[in-house]
Amino acid sequence: MIEDFPLNIEYLRSAERINLKKTIKFEPMIITTSRPYFAPFPGFFYQVHLSDIFVILDDVQFPRGTTWITRNRFKNDQGTWWMTIPVWKKGRGLQHINDVRICREGRWAHKYLTGLKHAYAHAPYLADHLQFLNSIFAAGSDRLIDLNLAIIRHIMLNLAVDTEIRRLSELNIELTGDPLLIEICRYFNASAYLAPGAAARHLNADLFEKAGIELISVDLPSPVYPQLWAKFIPDLSAFDLLLNCGPKAREIMLPE
């Protein structure tokens, strides 16, 4: 495992962490979870980096409305450029994320791939990722979860984030809400659950305390880095960071 952040209080600044090392006698198992978002922003991978095990919530309900599971933001000469993966919804009722199928009709895959190549033609590290980009937009699996997980793994690899990934569908846990998260921690004998600050505020801290699980809130960083096309736009897909900054992307992602 990556050991940059061995403590269970990751949201603290470096100096505070160093002082606390003297008082912590063990390293807790830290779990974090997330839905499998499409080409997530850098803060997503910072959250994963801080954890020992990252559980993808693939066996929960797929939202009926607009969702980050099928769309994210990139950047071109016009500014923010949205990319949305079309999926089959009509007549399928409530679906779990791992049941959602990509609609392969039309030329959207060719359009998006061409758009990426044009938008990032002058990005210093586009060539490093072209083979992967070509492969994910080729006609392959029609499962949305396969596409999103392939992208998440590729970005983790290039950010040197080696946190173990597990899928909820593998764990045979049939709960929802806070009890689901607590049971995931119990499954792995974890003593801490890490959640982004915005999400942590909606969790029942008392339930976690009664279960003997520390609830950790972490503020996800929004790194600033060299971008193409004039004014900087924060929190784009992490691909924007990788294509522009290459090997320095990890260093940029991690706050000082």
C-alpha positions as CSV (number, residue, x, y, z in Angstrom):
1,M,0.0,0.0,0.0
2,I,1.1,3.6,-0.5
3,E,2.1,4.9,2.9
4,D,2.1,8.7,2.4
5,F,-0.8,9.0,4.7
6,P,-0.7,6.2,7.3
7,L,-2.9,8.0,9.9
8,N,-6.6,8.1,10.3
9,I,-6.9,11.9,10.3
10,E,-6.0,12.6,6.8
11,Y,-7.7,16.0,6.7
12,L,-5.1,17.4,9.0
13,R,-2.2,19.3,7.6
14,S,1.3,17.6,7.4
15,A,2.7,19.2,10.6
16,E,-0.3,18.1,12.6
17,R,-0.1,14.5,11.3
18,I,3.6,14.4,12.2
19,N,2.8,15.4,15.8
20,L,0.0,12.8,16.0
21,K,2.3,10.0,14.9
22,K,3.8,10.0,18.3
23,T,0.5,9.3,20.0
24,I,-1.0,6.7,17.5
25,K,0.1,3.2,18.4
26,F,-1.5,1.4,15.4
27,E,-2.7,2.0,11.9
28,P,-6.4,1.5,11.4
29,M,-7.9,-0.1,8.3
30,I,-9.6,2.7,6.4
31,I,-12.5,2.1,4.0
32,T,-14.0,4.5,1.5
33,T,-16.8,4.0,-1.0
34,S,-18.1,5.7,-4.0
35,R,-20.4,5.1,-7.0
36,P,-18.5,4.3,-10.2
37,Y,-18.4,7.8,-11.7
38,F,-17.4,8.4,-15.3
39,A,-13.9,9.7,-15.6
40,P,-13.9,11.3,-12.1
41,F,-12.2,14.6,-11.0
42,P,-8.8,14.5,-9.2
43,G,-10.4,14.8,-5.7
44,F,-12.0,11.4,-6.2
45,F,-8.6,9.8,-6.6
46,Y,-7.3,11.7,-3.6
47,Q,-10.1,10.1,-1.5
48,V,-9.1,6.7,-2.8
49,H,-5.5,7.3,-2.1
50,L,-6.2,8.0,1.6
51,S,-7.9,4.6,2.0
52,D,-6.7,1.0,2.3
53,I,-9.7,-0.4,0.5
54,F,-12.0,1.3,-2.0
55,V,-15.4,-0.2,-2.4
56,I,-17.2,0.6,-5.7
57,L,-21.0,0.8,-5.0
58,D,-22.0,-0.9,-8.2
59,D,-25.0,-2.8,-6.7
60,V,-27.0,0.3,-5.7
61,Q,-29.8,2.1,-7.6
62,F,-28.8,4.0,-10.7
63,P,-30.2,7.5,-10.6
64,R,-33.1,8.3,-12.9
65,G,-32.0,11.9,-13.5
66,T,-28.7,13.5,-14.5
67,T,-25.7,11.8,-12.8
68,W,-21.9,11.9,-12.7
69,I,-22.0,8.2,-13.4
70,T,-22.6,8.9,-17.1
71,R,-21.1,12.3,-17.6
72,N,-18.2,14.6,-16.8
73,R,-16.5,17.8,-17.9
74,F,-13.5,18.2,-20.1
75,K,-12.1,21.3,-21.8
76,N,-11.7,22.6,-25.3
77,D,-11.3,25.9,-27.1
78,Q,-14.9,26.9,-26.2
79,G,-14.4,26.2,-22.5
80,T,-16.2,23.5,-20.5
81,W,-17.0,20.5,-22.7
82,W,-19.5,17.9,-21.4
83,M,-19.2,14.3,-22.3
84,T,-22.2,12.1,-21.7
85,I,-22.4,8.4,-22.2
86,P,-25.8,7.4,-23.5
87,V,-27.4,4.5,-21.7
88,W,-30.6,2.5,-22.0
89,K,-33.3,3.7,-19.6
90,K,-36.7,3.6,-21.3
91,G,-38.8,0.6,-20.2
92,R,-36.2,-0.7,-17.8
93,G,-37.6,0.7,-14.6
94,L,-35.3,1.0,-11.6
95,Q,-31.9,-0.4,-12.4
96,H,-28.9,-1.2,-10.4
97,I,-25.7,0.5,-11.6
98,N,-24.1,-2.9,-12.6
99,D,-27.2,-3.6,-14.8
100,V,-27.0,-0.4,-16.9
101,R,-26.2,-0.9,-20.5
102,I,-24.5,1.5,-22.9
103,C,-26.5,2.5,-26.0
104,R,-24.1,1.9,-28.8
105,E,-26.3,3.3,-31.5
106,G,-25.1,6.3,-33.5
107,R,-21.6,7.8,-33.8
108,W,-21.3,9.3,-30.4
109,A,-18.1,7.3,-29.5
110,H,-16.4,8.4,-32.7
111,K,-17.5,12.0,-32.0
112,Y,-16.2,12.0,-28.4
113,L,-12.9,10.4,-29.4
114,T,-12.3,12.8,-32.2
115,G,-13.3,15.7,-29.9
116,L,-10.8,14.6,-27.2
117,K,-8.0,14.3,-29.8
118,H,-8.8,17.8,-31.1
119,A,-9.2,19.4,-27.7
120,Y,-6.0,18.0,-26.3
121,A,-3.9,17.9,-29.5
122,H,-1.4,20.3,-27.9
123,A,-1.5,18.6,-24.5
124,P,2.1,17.4,-23.7
125,Y,1.0,13.9,-22.6
126,L,-1.9,13.0,-25.0
127,A,0.2,10.4,-26.7
128,D,0.7,8.5,-23.5
129,H,-3.0,7.8,-23.3
130,L,-4.1,7.5,-26.9
131,Q,-4.0,3.8,-27.0
132,F,-6.2,3.6,-23.9
133,L,-8.6,6.2,-25.2
134,N,-9.0,4.4,-28.5
135,S,-9.7,1.2,-26.7
136,I,-12.4,2.4,-24.4
137,F,-14.4,4.1,-27.2
138,A,-14.1,1.0,-29.5
139,A,-17.2,-1.2,-29.5
140,G,-16.5,-3.5,-26.6
141,S,-18.6,-4.3,-23.5
142,D,-22.0,-2.6,-23.3
143,R,-21.9,-2.5,-19.5
144,L,-21.5,1.0,-18.1
145,I,-19.7,-0.4,-15.0
146,D,-17.0,-2.0,-17.2
147,L,-16.3,1.3,-19.0
148,N,-16.2,3.4,-15.8
149,L,-14.1,0.9,-13.9
150,A,-11.6,0.6,-16.8
151,I,-11.2,4.4,-16.7
152,I,-10.9,4.6,-12.9
153,R,-8.2,1.9,-12.9
154,H,-6.3,3.6,-15.7
155,I,-6.3,6.9,-13.9
156,M,-5.3,5.2,-10.6
157,L,-2.4,3.5,-12.4
158,N,-1.2,6.8,-13.8
159,L,-1.5,8.6,-10.5
160,A,0.3,5.8,-8.7
161,V,-2.7,5.1,-6.5
162,D,-2.5,1.4,-5.6
163,T,-5.4,1.2,-3.2
164,E,-7.2,-2.2,-3.4
165,I,-10.5,-2.0,-5.3
166,R,-13.5,-4.1,-4.4
167,R,-17.1,-4.2,-5.7
168,L,-20.1,-4.1,-3.5
169,S,-21.7,-6.8,-5.7
170,E,-19.0,-9.2,-4.5
171,L,-19.8,-8.8,-0.8
172,N,-23.4,-10.1,-0.6
173,I,-24.5,-7.2,1.6
174,E,-28.1,-6.3,1.1
175,L,-28.5,-3.1,3.1
176,T,-28.8,0.6,2.2
177,G,-27.8,4.0,3.6
178,D,-25.5,4.2,6.7
179,P,-26.1,0.6,7.7
180,L,-24.6,-0.5,4.4
181,L,-21.5,1.5,4.9
182,I,-21.1,0.2,8.4
183,E,-21.5,-3.4,7.3
184,I,-18.9,-2.9,4.6
185,C,-16.5,-1.8,7.3
186,R,-17.3,-4.8,9.3
187,Y,-16.9,-7.1,6.3
188,F,-13.2,-5.9,6.1
189,N,-12.7,-5.6,9.9
190,A,-12.1,-1.9,9.3
191,S,-12.0,0.6,12.2
192,A,-12.5,3.7,10.1
193,Y,-14.7,5.0,7.3
194,L,-13.5,7.9,5.2
195,A,-16.0,10.2,3.5
196,P,-15.7,13.6,1.7
197,G,-16.8,16.5,3.9
198,A,-19.9,17.1,1.9
199,A,-21.0,13.5,2.2
200,A,-19.9,13.1,5.8
201,R,-22.3,15.8,6.9
202,H,-25.3,13.6,5.8
203,L,-24.1,10.5,7.7
204,N,-25.3,9.5,11.1
205,A,-22.2,9.9,13.2
206,D,-23.9,8.2,16.2
207,L,-24.5,5.0,14.3
208,F,-20.9,4.8,13.3
209,E,-19.8,5.5,16.9
210,K,-22.1,2.8,18.2
211,A,-20.6,0.3,15.7
212,G,-17.1,1.2,16.9
213,I,-16.1,2.7,13.5
214,E,-14.5,6.1,13.3
215,L,-16.1,8.4,10.8
216,I,-13.4,10.5,9.1
217,S,-14.3,13.6,7.1
218,V,-11.9,14.8,4.5
219,D,-12.0,17.9,2.4
220,L,-11.1,17.0,-1.2
221,P,-8.5,19.2,-2.8
222,S,-9.1,21.1,-6.0
223,P,-5.6,21.3,-7.5
224,V,-4.6,24.1,-9.8
225,Y,-2.3,23.1,-12.7
226,P,-1.3,24.2,-16.2
227,Q,-4.3,23.8,-18.6
228,L,-4.8,24.5,-22.3
229,W,-7.3,27.1,-23.5
230,A,-7.0,30.2,-21.4
231,K,-8.9,30.6,-18.1
232,F,-8.4,27.7,-15.6
233,I,-11.4,25.6,-14.9
234,P,-11.3,23.6,-11.7
235,D,-12.4,20.0,-11.0
236,L,-12.5,18.7,-14.6
237,S,-12.1,15.0,-15.3
238,A,-8.7,13.8,-14.0
239,F,-7.9,13.1,-17.6
240,D,-7.4,16.8,-18.0
241,L,-4.7,16.8,-15.3
242,L,-3.0,13.7,-16.7
243,L,-3.0,14.9,-20.3
244,N,-1.5,18.3,-19.3
245,C,0.8,17.3,-16.5
246,G,1.8,13.6,-17.0
247,P,4.2,12.3,-14.3
248,K,3.7,15.4,-12.2
249,A,0.0,14.8,-11.9
250,R,0.3,12.8,-8.7
251,E,2.4,15.4,-7.0
252,I,-0.1,18.1,-8.0
253,M,-3.1,16.0,-6.8
254,L,-1.6,15.6,-3.3
255,P,-1.9,18.8,-1.2
256,E,1.2,20.0,0.6
